[in-house]
Amino acid sequence: MLRPWPAEEAAAVVAGARRPHWAADFPAHGERVIAGIIAGNPDRPHGHRLIIERETGLTVGGIGLKLPPTDGAVEFGYGIVESRRCRGYVTEAVRALVAHARTLPGVTLVFATVDPANIPSVRVLEKAGLRRDGTVDSDEGLLHRYVAG
């Protein structure tokens, strides 16, 4: 399940606090970075969601849109804690976020970038129905770009 990432949850991550509804290994590094962005801009709309495990109700990761769109294109990113990997959660979350992004005004393209060496993430994007359409030079090196069909 995806739910909005409230400012108070982001502030708890930034403060290093623990919440009883978080998986033991939540937050991971990526969620700490996103929480800092949310906490630093509490009045700015953001497209980030928490990934909630249905069976336990625990927060196990995050996924989000990098808003606002640029020339109709919106990028997304995601992360999940190690204890919940390889269960299909991120593939399901990517499908849901892409469907949501397509309903946003002015969005004509939804995409993600990934390090080609990150084979699990490449598989997630492919299983979610995205296709590789090129490369992007970034601070992290050459990344592959995957677009939603």
C-alpha positions as CSV (number, residue, x, y, z in Angstrom):
1,M,0.0,0.0,0.0
2,L,1.1,3.5,-0.7
3,R,0.3,6.4,1.6
4,P,1.3,10.1,1.7
5,W,4.5,10.9,3.6
6,P,3.4,13.3,6.4
7,A,5.7,16.0,7.5
8,E,5.8,14.7,11.0
9,E,7.0,11.3,9.8
10,A,9.7,12.9,7.8
11,A,10.8,15.0,10.8
12,A,11.0,11.8,12.9
13,V,13.3,10.2,10.3
14,V,15.5,13.4,10.3
15,A,15.6,13.4,14.1
16,G,16.6,9.7,14.2
17,A,13.5,8.8,16.1
18,R,11.9,5.4,15.8
19,R,8.2,4.7,15.2
20,P,6.5,1.4,16.2
21,H,5.0,1.1,12.7
22,W,8.4,1.1,10.9
23,A,10.2,-2.1,9.9
24,A,13.3,-2.6,12.0
25,D,15.5,-1.5,9.2
26,F,13.5,1.5,8.1
27,P,14.6,4.1,7.1
28,A,17.3,3.2,4.7
29,H,19.7,5.9,3.3
30,G,17.4,7.0,0.5
31,E,14.5,7.5,2.8
32,R,16.7,9.7,5.1
33,V,17.6,11.8,2.1
34,I,14.0,12.2,1.0
35,A,12.9,12.9,4.6
36,G,15.4,15.7,4.8
37,I,14.0,17.3,1.6
38,I,10.4,17.0,2.9
39,A,11.3,18.3,6.4
40,G,13.3,21.2,4.9
41,N,10.3,22.2,2.7
42,P,7.2,21.5,4.7
43,D,4.9,23.7,2.7
44,R,6.0,22.6,-0.7
45,P,3.9,19.9,-2.4
46,H,5.8,16.7,-2.9
47,G,5.1,13.4,-4.7
48,H,6.6,11.0,-2.1
49,R,4.7,8.1,-0.6
50,L,5.6,5.5,2.0
51,I,5.4,1.8,1.1
52,I,3.3,-0.1,3.7
53,E,3.4,-3.8,3.9
54,R,-0.2,-5.0,3.9
55,E,0.3,-8.1,6.1
56,T,2.0,-6.2,9.0
57,G,1.1,-2.5,8.4
58,L,4.8,-1.7,8.7
59,T,6.5,1.0,6.7
60,V,9.1,-0.7,4.5
61,G,10.2,1.8,2.0
62,G,9.4,4.9,-0.1
63,I,8.6,5.9,-3.6
64,G,8.1,9.3,-5.1
65,L,7.7,11.6,-8.0
66,K,10.3,14.4,-8.5
67,L,7.9,17.3,-8.8
68,P,7.2,19.5,-10.6
69,P,7.3,17.9,-14.1
70,T,9.8,19.3,-16.6
71,D,8.4,19.8,-20.1
72,G,5.7,17.2,-19.3
73,A,8.2,14.6,-18.0
74,V,8.2,13.5,-14.4
75,E,10.9,11.2,-12.9
76,F,10.4,8.9,-10.0
77,G,12.6,7.0,-7.6
78,Y,12.1,4.3,-5.0
79,G,13.7,2.3,-2.2
80,I,12.9,-0.6,0.0
81,V,14.5,-1.9,3.2
82,E,16.7,-4.9,2.8
83,S,14.5,-7.1,4.9
84,R,11.6,-6.7,2.4
85,R,13.4,-7.1,-0.9
86,C,12.5,-9.7,-3.5
87,R,8.8,-9.8,-2.5
88,G,7.4,-7.8,-5.4
89,Y,6.5,-4.8,-3.3
90,V,8.5,-2.3,-5.4
91,T,7.2,-3.6,-8.7
92,E,3.6,-3.2,-7.4
93,A,4.4,0.3,-6.0
94,V,6.0,1.4,-9.3
95,R,2.9,0.3,-11.3
96,A,0.6,2.2,-8.9
97,L,2.8,5.4,-8.9
98,V,3.1,5.4,-12.7
99,A,-0.7,5.1,-13.0
100,H,-1.1,8.0,-10.5
101,A,1.5,10.1,-12.3
102,R,-0.4,9.7,-15.6
103,T,-3.4,11.4,-14.0
104,L,-1.5,14.6,-13.1
105,P,-2.1,17.7,-15.2
106,G,0.5,18.2,-17.9
107,V,2.3,14.9,-17.4
108,T,3.1,13.3,-20.7
109,L,6.1,11.1,-19.8
110,V,6.9,9.1,-16.6
111,F,10.4,7.8,-16.2
112,A,13.1,6.5,-13.9
113,T,16.9,6.3,-14.2
114,V,18.9,3.4,-12.9
115,D,22.6,2.4,-12.6
116,P,22.8,-0.5,-15.2
117,A,24.8,-2.5,-12.6
118,N,21.8,-2.4,-10.3
119,I,20.3,-5.6,-11.8
120,P,17.5,-5.9,-9.2
121,S,16.3,-2.4,-9.9
122,V,16.5,-2.9,-13.6
123,R,14.3,-6.0,-13.2
124,V,11.8,-4.1,-11.1
125,L,11.4,-1.5,-13.8
126,E,11.1,-4.1,-16.6
127,K,8.5,-6.2,-14.6
128,A,6.5,-3.0,-14.0
129,G,6.3,-2.5,-17.7
130,L,8.8,0.2,-18.3
131,R,11.2,0.0,-21.3
132,R,14.8,1.3,-21.7
133,D,15.0,4.3,-24.0
134,G,18.4,5.6,-23.6
135,T,21.1,6.9,-21.2
136,V,21.5,9.9,-19.0
137,D,24.8,11.4,-17.9
138,S,24.6,12.3,-14.2
139,D,26.7,13.0,-11.1
140,E,26.4,9.2,-10.5
141,G,27.8,8.3,-13.9
142,L,26.0,7.0,-16.9
143,L,22.5,5.8,-16.0
144,H,19.9,4.0,-18.1
145,R,16.5,5.7,-18.5
146,Y,13.4,3.6,-18.4
147,V,10.0,5.1,-19.5
148,A,6.5,4.0,-18.8
149,G,4.7,2.7,-22.0
